[in-house]
Amino acid sequence: MAVSVALAADVAAAVVAVLLAVRTMAAAPTLSEDATNYISHAFGGLWAIVTVALLLPAALGFLVLAWGTIGQRSWAWSIHAGLLAVAAVAVLATFQNAPVRGVTEAALITMAAWQWFRPEVRRWHGHE
């Protein structure tokens, strides 16, 4: 179950990253006919390029992680464990601003970590 959820999350993250990249490029400002918005056009286009340059490799990384997860690679288990740790720290860092959301996210991360660190999931990925 935990592996299926992780696989689905990896594929979903890759799809969302690609969709955000497409949306960012589509939302880049266009140059007006009289070219009075050339600065906005230049910086908006640069922002879109930088965003896409970050999102597309991230999408590829999530697809590689999904491949590693389904292929029972030990590095995939370790990366997911690290992502759970990063998510936990992020929840703690933002807990004061949104405590109800923080409690909900902390509960979800705790459940995911409990499933991910189960012995059968670790063994499935080659960790003893």
ABEGO torsion letter per residue (X at the ends): XAAAAAAAAAAAAAAAAAAAAAAAAAABBBBBAAGAAAAAAAAAAAAAAAAAAAAAAAAAAAAAAAAAAAAGBAAAAAAAAAAAAAAAAAAAAAAAABAAAAAAAAAAAAAAAAAAABAAAAAAAGBX
